[in-house]
Amino acid sequence: AGAAAVAGVPGAARGAAPDVVCLDGVTRHYAMGETLVRALDGVSLSIAAGESVAIMGPSGSGKSTCMNLIGCLDRPTSGRVLIGGVDTAGLDDAALAALRNRTVGFVFQQFHLLPRLDLVRNVELPLVYARIAPRERKRRALEALERVGLSERIRHLPAELSGGQRQRVAIARALVNRPAILLADEPTGALDSATGQAVLELFKEINASGTTVIVVTHDQGIGASFPRLIRLRDGLLEGS
């Protein structure tokens, strides 16, 4: 089935924005010792360009597996995963990495900043891998840091920042390649509630500029704050 036939497809049903993510009958099974783990067991969903979506579920629900598939970090056992219209199953490792670097910006709970690099050089890293010229790398990094409100801290090291500021640096790094999708895994999990709320407000601003925002969380309050909520349980879709 194509994207238009997938259950719960907002973009196709409205004839509005095209789908930037489409999972079509996706399974992801793997062996754990002698046990077959059905991390995803026949999931179909689509996310339209420009949507803001939370993917929720308890531990073991399949939400991390779903995130890895959307982020081009993994391939399905069966079914199709289309990112920006590209079927990931047919890509070799280099092509999958190129699609990931071009299309998806990642934000993680633990920031993953390099402690010995200042903010500009941390934010530049995806552009180094993309072989962007140094002058353009710096220009884009400064632009991304300004976007998240850290233009006055560009020469600071991560250790000199608060948790909320470090998460903003991580968001700037995720945005520097101008991805179609911002994919965040428990992005407020290491933050206090007020700082976490500020990060969610920043996601709203980023989404308002046209970037598709997908947040993976187990937090009911965070999930309820998103316009669309996708729930997974035991590798199956509960609703979207």
One Martini backbone bead per residue (centre of mass of N, CA, C, O) as a GRO file, in nm:
protein
  240
    1ALA     BB    1   0.098   0.034   0.019
    2GLY     BB    2   0.054   0.350   0.016
    3ALA     BB    3   0.031   0.638   0.183
    4ALA     BB    4  -0.281   0.682   0.128
    5ALA     BB    5  -0.349   0.383   0.269
    6VAL     BB    6  -0.273   0.466   0.544
    7ALA     BB    7  -0.340   0.463   0.853
    8GLY     BB    8  -0.364   0.775   0.985
    9VAL     BB    9  -0.348   0.994   0.746
   10PRO     BB   10  -0.333   1.329   0.730
   11GLY     BB   11  -0.224   1.440   0.458
   12ALA     BB   12  -0.377   1.260   0.255
   13ALA     BB   13  -0.667   1.316   0.358
   14ARG     BB   14  -0.639   1.641   0.310
   15GLY     BB   15  -0.445   1.726   0.077
   16ALA     BB   16  -0.184   1.837   0.187
   17ALA     BB   17   0.078   1.764   0.312
   18PRO     BB   18   0.330   1.578   0.276
   19ASP     BB   19   0.494   1.294   0.351
   20VAL     BB   20   0.784   1.234   0.562
   21VAL     BB   21   0.639   0.982   0.701
   22CYS     BB   22   0.631   0.613   0.635
   23LEU     BB   23   0.459   0.337   0.772
   24ASP     BB   24   0.426   0.005   0.610
   25GLY     BB   25   0.386  -0.273   0.769
   26VAL     BB   26   0.580  -0.277   1.023
   27THR     BB   27   0.859  -0.474   1.116
   28ARG     BB   28   1.063  -0.560   1.425
   29HIS     BB   29   1.287  -0.824   1.458
   30TYR     BB   30   1.464  -0.996   1.732
   31ALA     BB   31   1.720  -1.159   1.894
   32MET     BB   32   1.714  -1.294   2.243
   33GLY     BB   33   1.861  -1.542   2.213
   34GLU     BB   34   1.575  -1.757   2.198
   35THR     BB   35   1.421  -1.488   2.161
   36LEU     BB   36   1.154  -1.326   1.998
   37VAL     BB   37   1.142  -0.987   1.924
   38ARG     BB   38   0.850  -0.770   1.885
   39ALA     BB   39   0.889  -0.447   1.855
   40LEU     BB   40   0.742  -0.460   1.576
   41ASP     BB   41   0.387  -0.568   1.450
   42GLY     BB   42   0.238  -0.381   1.230
   43VAL     BB   43   0.303  -0.069   1.137
   44SER     BB   44   0.087   0.217   1.048
   45LEU     BB   45   0.212   0.542   0.947
   46SER     BB   46   0.180   0.907   0.924
   47ILE     BB   47   0.377   1.210   0.856
   48ALA     BB   48   0.351   1.531   0.800
   49ALA     BB   49   0.459   1.804   0.688
   50GLY     BB   50   0.475   2.011   0.982
   51GLU     BB   51   0.438   1.843   1.212
   52SER     BB   52   0.342   1.771   1.565
   53VAL     BB   53   0.479   1.489   1.747
   54ALA     BB   54   0.394   1.225   1.970
   55ILE     BB   55   0.563   0.936   2.103
   56MET     BB   56   0.410   0.678   2.294
   57GLY     BB   57   0.523   0.465   2.571
   58PRO     BB   58   0.620   0.214   2.727
   59SER     BB   59   0.830  -0.002   2.812
   60GLY     BB   60   0.843  -0.203   2.520
   61SER     BB   61   0.651  -0.070   2.285
   62GLY     BB   62   0.852   0.061   2.030
   63LYS     BB   63   0.953   0.363   2.023
   64SER     BB   64   1.259   0.331   1.973
   65THR     BB   65   1.234   0.173   1.713
   66CYS     BB   66   1.077   0.388   1.562
   67MET     BB   67   1.296   0.604   1.583
   68ASN     BB   68   1.520   0.444   1.431
   69LEU     BB   69   1.365   0.434   1.164
   70ILE     BB   70   1.316   0.738   1.119
   71GLY     BB   71   1.643   0.794   1.168
   72CYS     BB   72   1.812   0.580   0.999
   73LEU     BB   73   1.931   0.339   1.214
   74ASP     BB   74   1.725   0.141   1.070
   75ARG     BB   75   1.559  -0.157   0.963
   76PRO     BB   76   1.320  -0.348   0.856
   77THR     BB   77   1.201  -0.666   0.838
   78SER     BB   78   0.922  -0.545   0.738
   79GLY     BB   79   0.819  -0.342   0.518
   80ARG     BB   80   0.788   0.021   0.506
   81VAL     BB   81   1.028   0.302   0.500
   82LEU     BB   82   0.952   0.646   0.451
   83ILE     BB   83   1.180   0.922   0.381
   84GLY     BB   84   1.097   1.160   0.185
   85GLY     BB   85   1.009   0.906  -0.020
   86VAL     BB   86   1.229   0.708   0.088
   87ASP     BB   87   1.332   0.379   0.073
   88THR     BB   88   1.533   0.227   0.313
   89ALA     BB   89   1.565  -0.076   0.222
   90GLY     BB   90   1.744   0.006  -0.054
   91LEU     BB   91   1.982   0.092   0.130
   92ASP     BB   92   2.283   0.149   0.203
   93ASP     BB   93   2.477   0.265   0.449
   94ALA     BB   94   2.564   0.528   0.304
   95ALA     BB   95   2.280   0.618   0.211
   96LEU     BB   96   2.151   0.621   0.491
   97ALA     BB   97   2.343   0.831   0.614
   98ALA     BB   98   2.278   1.057   0.410
   99LEU     BB   99   1.977   1.078   0.475
  100ARG     BB  100   2.009   1.140   0.774
  101ASN     BB  101   2.190   1.401   0.746
  102ARG     BB  102   1.971   1.552   0.558
  103THR     BB  103   1.677   1.497   0.730
  104VAL     BB  104   1.793   1.451   1.035
  105GLY     BB  105   1.751   1.574   1.367
  106PHE     BB  106   1.907   1.521   1.683
  107VAL     BB  107   1.768   1.470   2.021
  108PHE     BB  108   1.891   1.416   2.347
  109GLN     BB  109   1.888   1.368   2.682
  110GLN     BB  110   2.234   1.384   2.709
  111PHE     BB  111   2.329   1.570   2.443
  112HIS     BB  112   2.625   1.495   2.329
  113LEU     BB  113   2.869   1.669   2.405
  114LEU     BB  114   3.184   1.808   2.357
  115PRO     BB  115   3.383   1.922   2.615
  116ARG     BB  116   3.637   2.058   2.431
  117LEU     BB  117   3.415   2.214   2.280
  118ASP     BB  118   3.272   2.462   2.166
  119LEU     BB  119   2.973   2.557   2.048
  120VAL     BB  120   3.044   2.591   1.753
  121ARG     BB  121   3.191   2.313   1.717
  122ASN     BB  122   2.953   2.138   1.801
  123VAL     BB  123   2.750   2.243   1.579
  124GLU     BB  124   2.938   2.175   1.323
  125LEU     BB  125   2.968   1.861   1.297
  126PRO     BB  126   2.760   1.781   1.071
  127LEU     BB  127   2.920   1.956   0.854
  128VAL     BB  128   3.174   1.793   0.849
  129TYR     BB  129   3.038   1.530   0.744
  130ALA     BB  130   2.920   1.706   0.489
  131ARG     BB  131   3.156   1.887   0.371
  132ILE     BB  132   3.164   2.174   0.471
  133ALA     BB  133   3.281   2.466   0.463
  134PRO     BB  134   3.414   2.646   0.717
  135ARG     BB  135   3.266   2.919   0.678
  136GLU     BB  136   2.980   2.793   0.654
  137ARG     BB  137   2.975   2.647   0.919
  138LYS     BB  138   2.997   2.895   1.102
  139ARG     BB  139   2.751   3.046   1.000
  140ARG     BB  140   2.541   2.825   1.074
  141ALA     BB  141   2.610   2.798   1.374
  142LEU     BB  142   2.546   3.091   1.454
  143GLU     BB  143   2.253   3.083   1.359
  144ALA     BB  144   2.159   2.848   1.546
  145LEU     BB  145   2.237   2.984   1.818
  146GLU     BB  146   2.051   3.225   1.782
  147ARG     BB  147   1.783   3.065   1.761
  148VAL     BB  148   1.840   2.951   2.079
  149GLY     BB  149   1.976   3.195   2.254
  150LEU     BB  150   2.336   3.170   2.223
  151SER     BB  151   2.519   3.410   2.099
  152GLU     BB  152   2.677   3.484   2.389
  153ARG     BB  153   2.813   3.159   2.413
  154ILE     BB  154   3.009   3.045   2.179
  155ARG     BB  155   3.293   3.009   2.369
  156HIS     BB  156   3.179   2.802   2.534
  157LEU     BB  157   3.155   2.536   2.737
  158PRO     BB  158   2.943   2.297   2.843
  159ALA     BB  159   3.026   2.321   3.157
  160GLU     BB  160   2.925   2.643   3.151
  161LEU     BB  161   2.637   2.522   3.149
  162SER     BB  162   2.330   2.454   3.160
  163GLY     BB  163   2.107   2.218   3.089
  164GLY     BB  164   1.929   2.394   2.902
  165GLN     BB  165   2.164   2.504   2.730
  166ARG     BB  166   2.267   2.229   2.628
  167GLN     BB  167   2.005   2.158   2.481
  168ARG     BB  168   2.021   2.398   2.285
  169VAL     BB  169   2.276   2.308   2.149
  170ALA     BB  170   2.160   2.039   2.048
  171ILE     BB  171   1.945   2.177   1.873
  172ALA     BB  172   2.134   2.337   1.694
  173ARG     BB  173   2.278   2.089   1.580
  174ALA     BB  174   2.015   1.962   1.456
  175LEU     BB  175   1.963   2.233   1.263
  176VAL     BB  176   2.222   2.294   1.080
  177ASN     BB  177   2.114   2.103   0.827
  178ARG     BB  178   1.819   2.159   0.767
  179PRO     BB  179   1.594   1.968   0.850
  180ALA     BB  180   1.283   1.816   0.817
  181ILE     BB  181   1.360   1.658   1.092
  182LEU     BB  182   1.286   1.661   1.441
  183LEU     BB  183   1.440   1.424   1.667
  184ALA     BB  184   1.322   1.341   2.000
  185ASP     BB  185   1.468   1.189   2.299
  186GLU     BB  186   1.378   1.271   2.587
  187PRO     BB  187   1.452   1.602   2.608
  188THR     BB  188   1.350   1.647   2.937
  189GLY     BB  189   1.469   1.422   3.138
  190ALA     BB  190   1.731   1.619   3.249
  191LEU     BB  191   1.509   1.828   3.343
  192ASP     BB  192   1.343   2.057   3.469
  193SER     BB  193   1.029   2.170   3.429
  194ALA     BB  194   1.088   2.462   3.334
  195THR     BB  195   1.307   2.389   3.124
  196GLY     BB  196   1.138   2.187   2.965
  197GLN     BB  197   0.924   2.394   2.876
  198ALA     BB  198   1.120   2.571   2.713
  199VAL     BB  199   1.191   2.352   2.507
  200LEU     BB  200   0.902   2.309   2.400
  201GLU     BB  201   0.872   2.600   2.296
  202LEU     BB  202   1.099   2.575   2.090
  203PHE     BB  203   0.965   2.355   1.923
  204LYS     BB  204   0.726   2.531   1.835
  205GLU     BB  205   0.895   2.735   1.677
  206ILE     BB  206   1.022   2.534   1.482
  207ASN     BB  207   0.752   2.430   1.367
  208ALA     BB  208   0.647   2.713   1.265
  209SER     BB  209   0.888   2.712   1.038
  210GLY     BB  210   0.837   2.384   0.915
  211THR     BB  211   0.933   2.173   1.104
  212THR     BB  212   0.936   1.853   1.184
  213VAL     BB  213   0.811   1.723   1.498
  214ILE     BB  214   0.956   1.449   1.698
  215VAL     BB  215   0.852   1.301   2.009
  216VAL     BB  216   0.994   1.084   2.246
  217THR     BB  217   0.781   0.949   2.513
  218HIS     BB  218   0.651   0.877   2.861
  219ASP     BB  219   0.516   1.156   2.907
  220GLN     BB  220   0.200   1.263   2.943
  221GLY     BB  221   0.230   1.574   2.947
  222ILE     BB  222   0.389   1.599   2.685
  223GLY     BB  223   0.198   1.450   2.495
  224ALA     BB  224  -0.051   1.650   2.550
  225SER     BB  225   0.107   1.909   2.410
  226PHE     BB  226   0.041   1.778   2.141
  227PRO     BB  227  -0.148   1.771   1.855
  228ARG     BB  228  -0.014   1.476   1.825
  229LEU     BB  229  -0.082   1.128   1.922
  230ILE     BB  230   0.124   0.837   1.949
  231ARG     BB  231   0.051   0.498   2.035
  232LEU     BB  232   0.235   0.239   2.201
  233ARG     BB  233   0.194  -0.132   2.232
  234ASP     BB  234   0.352  -0.414   2.188
  235GLY     BB  235   0.418  -0.311   1.877
  236LEU     BB  236   0.153  -0.138   1.866
  237LEU     BB  237  -0.111   0.055   1.754
  238GLU     BB  238  -0.346   0.254   1.929
  239GLY     BB  239  -0.311   0.560   1.808
  240SER     BB  240  -0.350   0.892   1.593
   0.00000   0.00000   0.00000
